[in-house]
Amino acid sequence: ATGRGEAAERLLEAQVPPAAARMEKAVVQHVLHREFLICSEATLAIALAAMLSELGGDVRLLAAAGESAGKIPSGIAHRILAAADMEELRLAISKEAADCNPAPILLGNQRAIVAAGEQRVVPVPFGFQAGGIHCLTGTPYLGMTGAVSLVERIANASALEKMRRA
């Protein structure tokens, strides 16, 4: 009766096709079968691991901080590291990076990027609010534009790494 359902449907129809078109090529070239290391607050790390797995990525390491770090579901990544100090994080990133070819993509907060140092990783620092929580479901949420932006940043970092190796 208020027309909100129709307005929401029009919004989705306007946003989804362009976003899907932008993501498709980037996902195929830079996410599908690529190895990822995720270092973040636990709820965001879990959401990113689920998204990347759904897009065909392989999450090698999920290093989580925060109150929820001990509640990470098993099977979400090859290796789970909860509430690690900087040295543990550096060693975990080093071990996983050594086992990956090409270099894994490190999605992380500033702490993780610093811990990685000069290791063979493709760093993609978070450029958005890490605590994005959906107001209705209480779960981590990037939204359509946030997800597209993150995949584009992964593609840009991956392409830059390929150029450096060439």
C-alpha positions in Angstrom: 0.0 0.0 0.0 2.9 2.4 0.6 4.8 1.5 -2.6 8.0 0.7 -0.7 8.1 -2.8 -2.1 7.9 -1.5 -5.6 10.5 1.1 -4.9 12.9 -1.5 -3.4 12.4 -3.7 -6.5 13.2 -0.8 -8.8 16.3 -0.1 -6.8 17.5 -3.7 -7.1 16.7 -3.8 -10.8 18.8 -0.7 -11.3 21.8 -1.7 -9.2 22.2 -5.5 -9.6 22.9 -5.8 -13.4 25.6 -3.2 -13.6 27.2 -4.5 -10.4 27.1 -8.1 -11.7 28.6 -7.1 -15.0 31.5 -5.2 -13.3 32.2 -8.1 -10.9 32.1 -11.0 -13.4 35.4 -10.3 -15.2 37.2 -9.4 -12.0 36.0 -12.5 -10.2 37.0 -14.8 -13.0 40.5 -13.3 -13.4 41.4 -12.4 -9.9 39.3 -14.3 -7.3 38.4 -17.7 -8.8 40.9 -20.3 -7.6 43.0 -17.6 -6.0 44.4 -18.0 -2.4 43.4 -15.5 0.3 44.7 -14.6 3.7 42.1 -12.6 5.8 43.1 -10.8 8.9 40.4 -8.7 10.6 37.9 -8.4 13.4 36.1 -11.8 13.6 32.6 -10.9 12.3 34.0 -9.2 9.2 36.6 -11.9 8.6 33.9 -14.6 8.6 31.7 -12.6 6.2 34.6 -12.0 3.8 35.7 -15.7 4.0 32.1 -16.7 3.1 31.9 -14.2 0.2 35.3 -15.2 -1.3 34.5 -18.9 -1.0 31.2 -18.4 -2.7 33.1 -16.5 -5.5 35.5 -19.5 -5.9 38.4 -18.2 -3.8 40.4 -20.4 -1.4 40.7 -18.9 2.1 44.1 -20.3 3.4 44.2 -18.2 6.6 41.6 -16.5 8.7 43.2 -14.5 11.5 40.6 -12.9 13.7 40.6 -10.4 16.5 38.0 -9.1 18.8 35.4 -10.6 21.2 34.0 -13.1 18.6 37.4 -14.5 17.7 36.8 -17.7 19.6 33.5 -18.4 17.8 34.8 -18.9 14.3 33.1 -21.8 12.6 35.5 -24.6 11.6 35.9 -25.3 7.9 35.7 -21.6 6.9 39.4 -21.6 6.1 42.4 -24.0 6.0 43.9 -22.4 9.1 42.2 -20.3 11.8 44.1 -18.1 14.1 42.2 -16.4 16.9 43.4 -13.4 18.9 47.0 -13.7 17.7 49.8 -11.3 18.7 51.9 -9.6 16.0 54.6 -12.3 16.0 52.1 -15.1 15.7 50.3 -13.2 12.9 53.6 -12.6 11.1 54.6 -16.2 11.3 51.2 -17.4 10.1 51.2 -15.1 7.1 54.8 -16.1 6.3 54.0 -19.8 6.4 50.8 -19.5 4.3 52.5 -17.2 1.8 55.4 -19.6 1.3 52.9 -22.4 0.4 51.0 -20.3 -2.2 51.8 -19.7 -5.9 51.1 -17.1 -7.1 51.4 -14.9 -4.0 48.2 -14.9 -1.9 46.0 -11.9 -1.6 46.1 -10.5 2.0 42.9 -8.7 2.9 43.6 -7.1 6.2 43.5 -4.2 8.6 46.6 -2.0 9.0 47.9 -4.4 11.7 47.9 -7.3 9.3 49.6 -5.3 6.5 52.3 -4.2 8.9 52.8 -7.8 10.2 53.2 -9.0 6.6 56.1 -6.7 6.1 58.1 -7.6 3.0 56.6 -11.1 2.6 55.4 -12.4 -0.7 51.7 -11.3 -0.5 49.5 -9.0 -2.5 48.2 -6.6 0.2 44.7 -5.2 0.0 44.1 -3.0 3.0 40.6 -2.3 4.1 39.4 1.0 3.0 36.0 0.9 4.6 34.5 0.8 8.0 35.3 -2.7 9.3 32.4 -2.7 11.7 29.6 -2.6 9.1 26.7 -4.5 10.6 23.3 -4.9 8.9 20.7 -3.0 10.9 18.0 -5.7 10.5 20.0 -9.0 10.7 22.9 -7.9 13.0 25.4 -9.6 10.6 28.4 -8.2 8.8 27.3 -6.2 5.7 29.2 -4.6 2.9 26.2 -3.9 0.6 26.2 -4.2 -3.1 28.5 -1.2 -3.7 30.9 -2.3 -0.9 31.2 -5.8 -2.4 31.8 -4.5 -5.9 34.4 -2.0 -4.6 36.3 -4.7 -2.6 36.4 -7.1 -5.6 37.7 -4.2 -7.8 40.4 -3.4 -5.3 41.4 -7.1 -5.2 41.6 -7.1 -9.1 43.6 -3.9 -9.1 46.1 -5.2 -6.5 46.4 -8.6 -8.3 46.9 -6.9 -11.7 49.6 -4.7 -10.3 51.4 -7.7 -8.8 51.3 -9.5 -12.2 52.9 -6.4 -13.8 55.7 -6.4 -11.1 56.5 -10.0 -11.8 56.6 -9.5 -15.6 
